[in-house]
Structures are given as structure tokens and as C-alpha cells.
Amino acid sequence: MDTLLWETSWKNYMLYLGAIQSDEAEPATEKMEVKDASELF
């Protein structure tokens, strides 16, 4: 069950990163990326 949750979270996370890059808001969101990644674990 944890594996399925991880795969779903990872896919959503990658989509989230793609949205960040398209928004050109990388400097403001780099800190958020670290928080989101740690929350997945």
C-alpha cells in the first residue's frame, strides 16, 4: 500500500515541478520543493 501511495505522490510531485518550471517561479518555490519532498518520506 505504501508503494502505491509513493508512486501516486511522486507522479503528482513531478507534475508539480513541471507547473513550477512553466510558471517561471523557481527562486520562490525552491524552498517549497524541499518541504514537499521531505513530506513524501
Backbone as XML, in Angstrom:
<?xml version="1.0"?>
<chain id="A" units="angstrom">
  <residue number="1" name="MET">
    <atom name="N" x="0.843" y="-1.210" z="0.000"/>
    <atom name="CA" x="0.000" y="0.000" z="0.000"/>
    <atom name="C" x="0.873" y="1.252" z="0.000"/>
  </residue>
  <residue number="2" name="ASP">
    <atom name="N" x="1.968" y="1.201" z="0.756"/>
    <atom name="CA" x="2.857" y="2.354" z="0.802"/>
    <atom name="C" x="3.486" y="2.618" z="-0.562"/>
  </residue>
  <residue number="3" name="THR">
    <atom name="N" x="3.781" y="1.529" z="-1.297"/>
    <atom name="CA" x="4.394" y="1.685" z="-2.614"/>
    <atom name="C" x="3.445" y="2.403" z="-3.563"/>
  </residue>
  <residue number="4" name="LEU">
    <atom name="N" x="2.181" y="2.024" z="-3.538"/>
    <atom name="CA" x="1.201" y="2.658" z="-4.419"/>
    <atom name="C" x="1.055" y="4.130" z="-4.065"/>
  </residue>
  <residue number="5" name="LEU">
    <atom name="N" x="1.017" y="4.426" z="-2.781"/>
    <atom name="CA" x="0.888" y="5.814" z="-2.336"/>
    <atom name="C" x="2.101" y="6.617" z="-2.788"/>
  </residue>
  <residue number="6" name="TRP">
    <atom name="N" x="3.287" y="6.014" z="-2.669"/>
    <atom name="CA" x="4.518" y="6.689" z="-3.068"/>
    <atom name="C" x="4.498" y="6.998" z="-4.562"/>
  </residue>
  <residue number="7" name="GLU">
    <atom name="N" x="4.086" y="6.008" z="-5.382"/>
    <atom name="CA" x="4.064" y="6.212" z="-6.832"/>
    <atom name="C" x="3.106" y="7.339" z="-7.194"/>
  </residue>
  <residue number="8" name="THR">
    <atom name="N" x="1.942" y="7.366" z="-6.554"/>
    <atom name="CA" x="0.956" y="8.412" z="-6.834"/>
    <atom name="C" x="1.490" y="9.775" z="-6.417"/>
  </residue>
  <residue number="9" name="SER">
    <atom name="N" x="2.099" y="9.834" z="-5.235"/>
    <atom name="CA" x="2.641" y="11.095" z="-4.735"/>
    <atom name="C" x="3.769" y="11.585" z="-5.635"/>
  </residue>
  <residue number="10" name="TRP">
    <atom name="N" x="4.611" y="10.653" z="-6.095"/>
    <atom name="CA" x="5.742" y="11.023" z="-6.945"/>
    <atom name="C" x="5.250" y="11.596" z="-8.270"/>
  </residue>
  <residue number="11" name="LYS">
    <atom name="N" x="4.226" y="10.958" z="-8.867"/>
    <atom name="CA" x="3.683" y="11.452" z="-10.134"/>
    <atom name="C" x="3.128" y="12.858" z="-9.947"/>
  </residue>
  <residue number="12" name="ASN">
    <atom name="N" x="2.399" y="13.076" z="-8.865"/>
    <atom name="CA" x="1.834" y="14.394" z="-8.587"/>
    <atom name="C" x="2.953" y="15.402" z="-8.349"/>
  </residue>
  <residue number="13" name="TYR">
    <atom name="N" x="4.025" y="14.959" z="-7.696"/>
    <atom name="CA" x="5.159" y="15.828" z="-7.409"/>
    <atom name="C" x="5.846" y="16.259" z="-8.699"/>
  </residue>
  <residue number="14" name="MET">
    <atom name="N" x="6.011" y="15.327" z="-9.628"/>
    <atom name="CA" x="6.640" y="15.649" z="-10.903"/>
    <atom name="C" x="5.774" y="16.630" z="-11.690"/>
  </residue>
  <residue number="15" name="LEU">
    <atom name="N" x="4.462" y="16.446" z="-11.648"/>
    <atom name="CA" x="3.556" y="17.383" z="-12.315"/>
    <atom name="C" x="3.676" y="18.755" z="-11.657"/>
  </residue>
  <residue number="16" name="TYR">
    <atom name="N" x="3.862" y="18.752" z="-10.337"/>
    <atom name="CA" x="4.008" y="19.995" z="-9.578"/>
    <atom name="C" x="5.280" y="20.724" z="-10.009"/>
  </residue>
  <residue number="17" name="LEU">
    <atom name="N" x="6.366" y="19.974" z="-10.167"/>
    <atom name="CA" x="7.623" y="20.578" z="-10.609"/>
    <atom name="C" x="7.466" y="21.143" z="-12.016"/>
  </residue>
  <residue number="18" name="GLY">
    <atom name="N" x="6.740" y="20.435" z="-12.872"/>
    <atom name="CA" x="6.521" y="20.907" z="-14.233"/>
    <atom name="C" x="5.752" y="22.216" z="-14.233"/>
  </residue>
  <residue number="19" name="ALA">
    <atom name="N" x="4.794" y="22.335" z="-13.324"/>
    <atom name="CA" x="3.999" y="23.560" z="-13.231"/>
    <atom name="C" x="4.874" y="24.713" z="-12.755"/>
  </residue>
  <residue number="20" name="ILE">
    <atom name="N" x="5.797" y="24.408" z="-11.838"/>
    <atom name="CA" x="6.695" y="25.443" z="-11.328"/>
    <atom name="C" x="7.565" y="25.984" z="-12.459"/>
  </residue>
  <residue number="21" name="GLN">
    <atom name="N" x="8.122" y="25.081" z="-13.261"/>
    <atom name="CA" x="9.006" y="25.496" z="-14.345"/>
    <atom name="C" x="8.248" y="26.326" z="-15.373"/>
  </residue>
  <residue number="22" name="SER">
    <atom name="N" x="6.996" y="25.968" z="-15.646"/>
    <atom name="CA" x="6.218" y="26.699" z="-16.639"/>
    <atom name="C" x="5.817" y="28.070" z="-16.099"/>
  </residue>
  <residue number="23" name="ASP">
    <atom name="N" x="5.709" y="28.181" z="-14.772"/>
    <atom name="CA" x="5.331" y="29.460" z="-14.159"/>
    <atom name="C" x="6.539" y="30.383" z="-13.998"/>
  </residue>
  <residue number="24" name="GLU">
    <atom name="N" x="7.738" y="29.836" z="-14.199"/>
    <atom name="CA" x="8.968" y="30.611" z="-14.043"/>
    <atom name="C" x="9.065" y="31.189" z="-12.639"/>
  </residue>
  <residue number="25" name="ALA">
    <atom name="N" x="8.676" y="30.414" z="-11.640"/>
    <atom name="CA" x="8.726" y="30.887" z="-10.255"/>
    <atom name="C" x="9.714" y="30.039" z="-9.458"/>
  </residue>
  <residue number="26" name="GLU">
    <atom name="N" x="10.780" y="29.608" z="-10.093"/>
    <atom name="CA" x="11.736" y="28.702" z="-9.453"/>
    <atom name="C" x="12.368" y="29.271" z="-8.168"/>
  </residue>
  <residue number="27" name="PRO">
    <atom name="N" x="12.862" y="30.514" z="-8.171"/>
    <atom name="CA" x="13.517" y="31.044" z="-6.964"/>
    <atom name="C" x="12.610" y="31.025" z="-5.741"/>
  </residue>
  <residue number="28" name="ALA">
    <atom name="N" x="11.342" y="31.333" z="-5.926"/>
    <atom name="CA" x="10.413" y="31.425" z="-4.795"/>
    <atom name="C" x="9.925" y="30.059" z="-4.343"/>
  </residue>
  <residue number="29" name="THR">
    <atom name="N" x="10.051" y="29.054" z="-5.212"/>
    <atom name="CA" x="9.467" y="27.751" z="-4.888"/>
    <atom name="C" x="10.516" y="26.696" z="-4.544"/>
  </residue>
  <residue number="30" name="GLU">
    <atom name="N" x="11.804" y="27.044" z="-4.637"/>
    <atom name="CA" x="12.834" y="26.051" z="-4.328"/>
    <atom name="C" x="12.692" y="25.558" z="-2.889"/>
  </residue>
  <residue number="31" name="LYS">
    <atom name="N" x="12.405" y="26.464" z="-1.957"/>
    <atom name="CA" x="12.251" y="26.067" z="-0.557"/>
    <atom name="C" x="11.046" y="25.145" z="-0.407"/>
  </residue>
  <residue number="32" name="MET">
    <atom name="N" x="9.981" y="25.421" z="-1.142"/>
    <atom name="CA" x="8.779" y="24.595" z="-1.072"/>
    <atom name="C" x="9.073" y="23.189" z="-1.582"/>
  </residue>
  <residue number="33" name="GLU">
    <atom name="N" x="9.933" y="23.082" z="-2.586"/>
    <atom name="CA" x="10.264" y="21.770" z="-3.155"/>
    <atom name="C" x="10.880" y="20.875" z="-2.080"/>
  </residue>
  <residue number="34" name="VAL">
    <atom name="N" x="11.761" y="21.436" z="-1.276"/>
    <atom name="CA" x="12.416" y="20.653" z="-0.227"/>
    <atom name="C" x="11.384" y="20.171" z="0.783"/>
  </residue>
  <residue number="35" name="LYS">
    <atom name="N" x="10.461" y="21.053" z="1.176"/>
    <atom name="CA" x="9.436" y="20.675" z="2.149"/>
    <atom name="C" x="8.560" y="19.558" z="1.583"/>
  </residue>
  <residue number="36" name="ASP">
    <atom name="N" x="8.136" y="19.697" z="0.326"/>
    <atom name="CA" x="7.257" y="18.691" z="-0.278"/>
    <atom name="C" x="7.971" y="17.345" z="-0.370"/>
  </residue>
  <residue number="37" name="ALA">
    <atom name="N" x="9.241" y="17.377" z="-0.718"/>
    <atom name="CA" x="9.983" y="16.125" z="-0.865"/>
    <atom name="C" x="10.124" y="15.425" z="0.486"/>
  </residue>
  <residue number="38" name="SER">
    <atom name="N" x="10.382" y="16.194" z="1.542"/>
    <atom name="CA" x="10.538" y="15.582" z="2.866"/>
    <atom name="C" x="9.206" y="15.041" z="3.363"/>
  </residue>
  <residue number="39" name="GLU">
    <atom name="N" x="8.107" y="15.685" z="2.977"/>
    <atom name="CA" x="6.788" y="15.223" z="3.417"/>
    <atom name="C" x="6.452" y="13.876" z="2.788"/>
  </residue>
  <residue number="40" name="LEU">
    <atom name="N" x="6.955" y="13.616" z="1.577"/>
    <atom name="CA" x="6.673" y="12.337" z="0.919"/>
    <atom name="C" x="7.278" y="11.187" z="1.711"/>
  </residue>
  <residue number="41" name="PHE">
    <atom name="N" x="8.380" y="11.453" z="2.383"/>
    <atom name="CA" x="9.016" y="10.407" z="3.184"/>
    <atom name="C" x="8.412" y="10.411" z="4.574"/>
  </residue>
</chain>
